[in-house]
Amino acid sequence: MKTGGKSYVSSPPAFSNDGKRLLVCTGNTVSIFSTSTGLQIASLEGHTAPVTSVIVVPASSPASKILCYCWTASLDGSIRHWDFSVPDLMKKVDIKMPIFSMVIPSLLDQPIENDEKPSDLFAYLSVEDTIEQENRPKARRGQIRKCNLTASRLIGGLILKETPKPEFVAVSSVGKFIGIRNKRKLHIWMVPEKDSGRSVSKKITLHHTRNLTVLAFHPSKRIVAAGDVSGRILVWRGFGYRTFSVCDDLVSGRLVDKEEERPGVRGNDDADSCSTWHWHSAEVNVLFFSSDGAYLYSGGKEGVLVVWQIDTGKKKFLPRIGSPLLYYTDSPDPTLSSISCADNQIHILKMPSMEILKSISGIKLPHSLPGIYKGLCSGFAFDYSSGLVALCTENYGIQFYSLFDDRGINEVQVCERNHQPADEITVVVTFVAVSLDGSMMSTVEAKLPEEGIGSLVCLKFWALGSENKKFSLSTVIYEPHRDAGISAVAFHPTRNVAVSSSYGGDFKLWVCNDEIQEKGLMLQNSGWTCLAVGAYKKKPMTAAAFSCDGSVLAVAAETVITLWDPNKNVLVAVIGETLTPIVTLSFAGNSEYLVSVSRGSKPQLSIWSMSKLSLSWSYKLHIEAVACAVNLSSFAVLALLPESSICMESEPSFQGRDGIILVFNAMDPVPVATWSVKKAKGGGVAFLQGYTSSLKQNNSDGNAQQELLVYINGDHEYILFDPYGNEANELGMSQQDGLVEFEETEKFGYASIYGELPKLNLTRNQTSLVPSVPSERPWESIFSGSSHNLPPLTKLCSAFLESLMEKRTAVVE
């Protein structure tokens, strides 16, 4: 049982006091990574919703750097205090409101040790008020609140600010100021020197003409910087002189009241000056002052870290990071820092050279595709033997991610691309396939046409290196099916042979030259060549699959399935006739059954018997993914639930769940097990070879293996479990007992236009040979019964004409 695939970049990380560990918010947990190896070494588990903030308690003296305490906040409405060296939960504060951001200023301003009684510890929170109130606008759900961590309670009646939505709270490095952005405004509070529950922080507001995205405080001067949506950086100097106390140690200089002596400052804002720097072409996501205050770091969508010199405005760059930047985090160790990127990677930097020392790679997050390729791309493929998943990335590459270790292994660049935010997507990796033993890979990339011309489809074969365990390019085939797109690629289970099918009406068998050399024919290279071509009535070939022993090749010709002998390239049989095109074919392990999936207006899951060449059973389900076991006759499907099932208030197990996983034995239409799941759209399932804890306990040799099932949802979060055990229930997957209510109930034909016909009672006396009986309204029952039992035409006509005539009623005088 294993879960993983969480985002590493949902919130800023935090370094430990010695700089040797990095604490990262990963879903409901905090994962602790080694900065030297990039591997996870521990985790803090206990929150029941995503963790939004992690704050390491700073060391008050060099000797206390070994202390490992931190505070975490979560959307579950709780704040927790941890000793992350054990790890162990030390305290829990429940405020019963989702927390989106938290700062603890007094931790940053460590007092000199004396005999005075320690003061209470206060946190400033950005929360969402989920309680509806009549006197408060619904649009203002965000609040800045104050919490007494020592007393474990919110300060009642004190709301520093209400905002349309919860905002990120920034704090100065010495804990003197906190601030938030609110559309085109910056709200800055000065934290009282002796903070208490009743003390009210003074506030100023700075204005701008565009929406602001991020802010940062200078560590030693009254300087605040903010970035906006246009890529500009605004630097306010001498903020708060008129509002905040001038006796503060940080204040130096004189009060400036004259408008003409406050360049760049808008209106009556409390600041001496405001200057603007502009290099970024899109919104600024990252702003951070260096510890000595001499430099300002900025980053955004360009994937470039810019270092500004505060006094001169000069800049230098760390380019080609390859993904938009989200956060910059400094370390108590001045030689280390980190940057978090939108591709779910955290890079550890060596300062001041900004060299990338180590990268912590999470699973690549989903990315958008051009409209013409939505629903046609294979998002990922699985390596059965090693437990890896291959995912298509936004940067025209393939990431190999270990599902057992929950970490990135390596990446393969299918097509070169320099990350530029203004560049439109010109290439789409539409398909990736991995052989059963994981030694070969195939990718399909499509170059998008410009103004309707210039499209190009490219099929590539890759080979796994025996020493470095990385894939290298073996063969490039341009336009393998003329100008038609490729619908599927599948590898032979035992030979170096692959098949590709196309919407252009043909399929091709490809063979590696290594396979030919084994037969005694010597060739100069080890590339791939075309072995055979097949077609069926010029129909589009929409799916393809080999049987478990490789003796049968099944290719879907739109709505029918063609069976071929791959050794002779001879058509053996044609089976089936579905109402909509078949998009997926897969043989159910070592059984004689073939699984097909049709999509469109009438989606259907069909199981075909190869011995009888006929349909065995089927379900009307919208199937998102299919996975077949290798050593068993089992298969699993991921189906999308109908909206009627999702909205069932009477069934709490469906709340928030939009999909269902069903495990079948191919010979039985009744599922072995079913689970309702979340985020099924864009997800997938697969069987992998692995070990289970129950098998390990029962087998001392430790070699017991079983095929495990993995489910990856639309956000690329996954769960790996034994489908025949109870592990999935423990992890929140809701197990179901029935299947009838999940079948597709969409109306078609007459019913979709005019509605359902009224249900008639068709029960009748089976001993009666005459379907019609005399009555005052015979035409309503005269046509009941079988057509060969209808009355003669003369009786039918007389009855019909009588029904049109009006009978005269007798008048009694």
Buried (B, 14 or more C-beta within 10 A) or exposed (E): BBBBBBBBBBBBBBBBBBBBBBBBBBBBBBBBBBBEEBEBEBBBEBBEBBBBBBBBBBBBEEEEBEBBBBBBBBBBBBBBBBBBBEBEBEEEBEBEBBBBBBBBBBBBBBEEEEEEEEEEBBBBBBBBBEEEEEEEEEEBBBBBBBBBBBEEEBBEEBEBBBBEEBBBBBBBBBBBBBBBBBEBBBBBBBBBEEBEBEBEBEBBBBBBEBBBBBBBBBBBBBBBBBBBEBBBBBBBBBBBBBEBEEEBEBBEEEEBEEEEEBEBBEEEBBBBBBEEBEBBEBBBBBBBBBBEBEBBBBBBBBBBBBBBEBEEEEBEEBEEBBBBBBBBBBBBBEEBBBBBBBBBBBBBBEBEEBEEBBEBBBBBBBEEBEEEBEEBBBBBBBBBBBBBBBBBBBBBBBBBBBBBBBBBBBBBEBBEBEBEBEEEBBBBBBBBBBBBBBBBBBBBBBBBEEEEEEEEBBBBBBBBEEEEEEBEBBBEBEEBBEEBBBBBBBBBBEBBBBBBBBBBBBBBBBBBBBBBEEEEEEEEEBBBBEBBEBBBEEBBBBBBBBBBEBEBBBBBBBBBBBBBEBEEBEBBEBBBEBEBBBBBBBBBBBBBBBBBBBBEEEBBBBBBBBEEBEBBBBBBBBBBBBBBBBEBBBBBBBBBBBEEBBEBEEBEEBEEBBBBBBBBBBBEBEBEBBBBBBBBEBBBBBBBBBBBEBBEEEEEEEEBEBBBBBBBBBBBBBBBBBBBBEBBEEEEBBEBEEBEBBBBEBEEEEEEEEEEEEEEEEEEEEEEEEBBEEEEEBBEBBEBBEEEEBBEEEEBEEBEEEEEEEEEEEEEE
